[in-house]
Amino acid sequence: TSEDGDEHEADLVIGADGHHSAVRSSLGLTKLERRLPTTSIRFLLPGRALTPEPMSTEYWSRRRRIALAACGPDHTYCYMACPEGDAAGSEVPINVESWSDHFPHLRVVFELLQRSEPYKAYYSWVQAHAWSKGKVALLGDAAHALPPTLGQGSNLAMSNARSLVTFLENTDDVPAALVAWERAVRPTTEATQAWARHYDRLTKYWPNPMSGVRARVIWAFGASPQLSARMRRADRTPPITDGARAQEAMR
């Protein structure tokens, strides 16, 4: 039903309306929606002077972190995070002196960021009883908002959407396709949610005097093939594009 009162029918309705999803709420599918007490400040900067190599680098200091990542051939993406209760760290324009106190070698970066346009946001944790009801499907943060600590939120949304296309292409029964699709892709999504939350807690709640121990713990996660594979499960799980596999999942 649109704002002017007109009603429209659809073979499929997609609710991709973010963590505070009106679609999810209207269907009674919200199991948990909680804003997490972390400030996220992001920038998209022109040029690659800060990231000449095609890679990302993350720096940690006490309960703050900043990451610089190559973003295509012409831009650099910067992500900063700190606890919401950290007033100086949450300021925009950013507090150059405060951030330089944590990361002295990045002062020139903070001076640049202070002159740049920030996007300040908070992130949420969402769990849904189900990702669909009838002919309505939830996608992205509406179904599974998670901390951005692994950089997998958008990737999961796109991968799950591509898998959904495969299921819908192989049956005319939309409700059945939605149920089978969720059953196939939700385990990887929820595993990634859990690891993103663990990683977020390392930043927010780890005792500052034990920062050196935290660094070794993070190194161990990256060095262990087993732990790394579990943490990066979404990276290694491509979307479902095989129609035969979708048909098998619907049986």
C-alpha positions as CSV (number, residue, x, y, z in Angstrom):
1,T,0.0,0.0,0.0
2,S,1.6,3.3,-1.1
3,E,1.3,6.6,0.6
4,D,-1.6,7.7,-1.6
5,G,-3.6,4.6,-0.6
6,D,-3.1,2.7,-3.8
7,E,-2.6,-1.1,-3.5
8,H,-0.1,-3.0,-5.6
9,E,0.2,-6.8,-6.0
10,A,3.6,-8.5,-6.5
11,D,4.9,-12.0,-7.2
12,L,7.8,-11.3,-4.8
13,V,8.4,-8.5,-2.3
14,I,12.0,-7.8,-1.1
15,G,12.5,-6.1,2.2
16,A,16.0,-4.6,1.9
17,D,15.3,-1.6,4.2
18,G,18.1,-1.8,6.7
19,H,18.6,-2.9,10.3
20,H,15.5,-0.9,11.4
21,S,13.4,-2.7,8.9
22,A,9.7,-1.7,8.7
23,V,9.1,-4.8,6.4
24,R,10.6,-7.1,9.0
25,S,8.6,-5.5,11.8
26,S,5.3,-5.5,9.9
27,L,5.6,-9.3,9.4
28,G,6.5,-10.0,13.1
29,L,9.8,-11.5,12.1
30,T,12.1,-9.5,14.4
31,K,13.8,-11.7,17.0
32,L,16.4,-9.2,18.1
33,E,17.4,-5.7,17.0
34,R,20.0,-4.0,19.2
35,R,22.2,-1.0,18.5
36,L,25.7,-1.7,19.5
37,P,27.6,0.9,21.5
38,T,30.3,1.7,18.9
39,T,30.9,4.8,16.8
40,S,31.8,4.3,13.2
41,I,33.3,7.1,11.1
42,R,34.0,6.5,7.4
43,F,35.6,8.4,4.6
44,L,35.9,7.9,0.9
45,L,39.0,9.8,-0.2
46,P,40.1,10.7,-3.7
47,G,43.5,9.3,-4.8
48,R,45.6,6.4,-3.7
49,A,48.6,8.2,-2.1
50,L,47.7,6.6,1.3
51,T,47.3,3.2,-0.2
52,P,49.7,2.7,-3.1
53,E,49.4,-1.1,-2.7
54,P,46.1,-2.9,-3.4
55,M,45.6,-4.0,0.2
56,S,44.1,-2.8,3.5
57,T,45.9,-2.1,6.7
58,E,44.3,-1.8,10.2
59,Y,45.8,-0.1,13.2
60,W,44.8,-0.7,16.8
61,S,45.4,1.4,19.9
62,R,43.6,0.7,23.2
63,R,40.0,0.7,22.2
64,R,40.3,2.6,18.9
65,R,41.1,1.4,15.5
66,I,41.5,2.8,12.0
67,A,41.8,1.1,8.7
68,L,43.0,2.3,5.3
69,A,42.0,0.3,2.2
70,A,42.5,0.6,-1.5
71,C,39.2,1.2,-3.1
72,G,39.5,0.8,-6.9
73,P,42.2,2.6,-8.9
74,D,41.2,6.1,-7.8
75,H,40.0,6.1,-4.2
76,T,41.0,5.2,-0.6
77,Y,38.5,4.0,2.0
78,C,39.1,4.9,5.6
79,Y,37.2,3.3,8.5
80,M,37.6,4.5,12.1
81,A,35.9,3.0,15.2
82,C,35.8,3.6,18.9
83,P,33.3,3.0,21.8
84,E,30.4,5.3,21.7
85,G,31.3,6.5,25.2
86,D,34.6,7.8,23.9
87,A,33.5,11.4,23.4
88,A,36.8,12.7,21.8
89,G,37.0,9.7,19.5
90,S,33.4,10.1,18.4
91,E,33.8,13.8,17.4
92,V,33.2,14.9,13.8
93,P,35.1,16.7,12.3
94,I,37.6,14.3,13.9
95,N,39.7,15.4,16.9
96,V,43.2,15.4,15.4
97,E,45.0,15.7,18.7
98,S,43.1,12.9,20.3
99,W,43.5,10.5,17.5
100,S,47.2,11.5,17.1
101,D,47.7,10.6,20.7
102,H,46.7,7.1,19.9
103,F,48.4,6.9,16.5
104,P,51.3,9.4,16.4
105,H,52.6,8.2,13.1
106,L,49.2,8.8,11.4
107,R,48.9,12.5,12.3
108,V,49.1,13.6,8.6
109,V,46.3,11.2,7.9
110,F,44.1,12.7,10.6
111,E,44.8,16.2,9.4
112,L,43.6,15.1,6.0
113,L,40.5,13.4,7.4
114,Q,39.6,16.5,9.4
115,R,39.2,18.4,6.1
116,S,37.2,15.6,4.5
117,E,33.5,14.7,4.5
118,P,32.8,12.1,7.1
119,Y,30.0,9.5,7.3
120,K,29.2,8.9,11.0
121,A,27.0,5.9,11.9
122,Y,26.3,3.4,14.6
123,Y,25.7,-0.3,13.8
124,S,23.2,-2.8,15.0
125,W,22.8,-6.5,15.6
126,V,19.8,-8.1,14.0
127,Q,18.4,-11.6,14.2
128,A,15.1,-12.6,12.5
129,H,12.9,-15.5,13.3
130,A,12.8,-16.2,9.6
131,W,14.0,-14.4,6.5
132,S,10.8,-14.8,4.7
133,K,7.0,-15.0,5.1
134,G,4.8,-16.0,2.2
135,K,6.1,-14.1,-0.8
136,V,8.2,-11.6,1.2
137,A,12.0,-12.0,1.6
138,L,14.4,-10.0,3.8
139,L,17.8,-9.2,2.5
140,G,20.9,-7.6,3.9
141,D,20.8,-5.8,7.3
142,A,17.0,-6.2,7.4
143,A,17.7,-9.9,8.0
144,H,21.2,-10.1,9.6
145,A,22.8,-6.8,10.5
146,L,26.2,-7.3,12.0
147,P,29.3,-5.4,13.1
148,P,31.4,-4.3,10.1
149,T,34.6,-5.6,11.8
150,L,35.2,-8.3,9.1
151,G,34.0,-6.1,6.2
152,Q,31.4,-8.7,5.2
153,G,28.0,-7.1,5.6
154,S,27.6,-5.8,2.0
155,N,29.2,-9.0,0.6
156,L,26.7,-11.2,2.5
157,A,23.8,-9.1,1.2
158,M,25.0,-9.4,-2.4
159,S,25.9,-13.1,-2.2
160,N,22.6,-14.0,-0.6
161,A,20.7,-12.0,-3.2
162,R,22.5,-13.8,-6.0
163,S,21.7,-17.2,-4.4
164,L,18.1,-16.1,-4.1
165,V,18.0,-15.5,-7.9
166,T,19.1,-19.1,-8.5
167,F,16.4,-20.5,-6.3
168,L,13.7,-18.4,-7.9
169,E,14.8,-19.4,-11.4
170,N,14.2,-23.0,-10.6
171,T,10.7,-23.1,-9.3
172,D,7.4,-21.2,-9.7
173,D,6.7,-21.8,-6.0
174,V,8.0,-18.6,-4.5
175,P,7.3,-19.3,-0.8
176,A,9.0,-22.7,-1.1
177,A,12.0,-21.2,-2.9
178,L,12.4,-18.6,-0.1
179,V,12.4,-21.3,2.6
180,A,14.9,-23.4,0.8
181,W,17.1,-20.4,0.0
182,E,17.3,-19.4,3.7
183,R,18.1,-23.0,4.8
184,A,21.0,-23.0,2.3
185,V,22.6,-19.7,3.1
186,R,21.7,-18.8,6.6
187,P,24.4,-21.0,8.4
188,T,27.2,-19.1,6.7
189,T,25.6,-15.8,7.4
190,E,25.1,-16.5,11.1
191,A,28.6,-17.9,11.5
192,T,30.0,-14.7,10.0
193,Q,27.8,-12.6,12.3
194,A,29.2,-14.5,15.3
195,W,32.8,-14.0,14.3
196,A,32.2,-10.3,13.6
197,R,30.8,-9.9,17.0
198,H,33.8,-11.7,18.6
199,Y,36.2,-9.4,16.8
200,D,34.2,-6.3,17.8
201,R,34.4,-7.3,21.4
202,L,38.2,-7.6,21.2
203,T,38.2,-3.9,20.6
204,K,35.6,-2.6,23.0
205,Y,36.1,-4.8,26.1
206,W,39.7,-6.0,26.1
207,P,41.6,-4.4,29.0
208,N,43.9,-1.6,27.8
209,P,46.9,-2.8,29.9
210,M,46.8,-6.1,28.1
211,S,46.9,-4.7,24.6
212,G,50.1,-6.6,23.8
213,V,48.3,-9.9,24.5
214,R,45.4,-8.9,22.3
215,A,47.8,-8.3,19.4
216,R,49.2,-11.8,19.8
217,V,45.7,-13.3,19.9
218,I,44.7,-11.5,16.7
219,W,48.0,-12.7,15.1
220,A,47.2,-16.2,16.1
221,F,43.8,-16.1,14.5
222,G,45.4,-15.0,11.2
223,A,48.2,-17.6,11.5
224,S,45.9,-20.6,12.2
225,P,44.5,-22.1,9.0
226,Q,41.6,-23.6,11.0
227,L,40.6,-20.4,12.9
228,S,41.2,-18.2,9.9
229,A,38.9,-20.4,7.8
230,R,36.2,-20.2,10.3
231,M,36.5,-16.4,10.6
232,R,36.6,-15.9,6.8
233,R,33.9,-18.5,6.0
234,A,31.9,-16.0,4.0
235,D,34.9,-15.1,1.9
236,R,35.3,-18.7,0.9
237,T,31.6,-19.5,0.3
238,P,30.5,-18.3,-3.2
239,P,26.9,-17.6,-3.9
240,I,24.7,-20.5,-5.2
241,T,24.5,-20.3,-9.0
242,D,24.0,-24.0,-9.8
243,G,20.3,-24.7,-10.5
244,A,20.7,-28.4,-9.8
245,R,21.9,-27.6,-6.3
246,A,19.0,-25.3,-5.7
247,Q,16.5,-27.9,-6.9
248,E,18.1,-30.5,-4.6
249,A,17.9,-28.1,-1.7
250,M,14.1,-27.7,-2.3
251,R,13.4,-31.4,-2.1
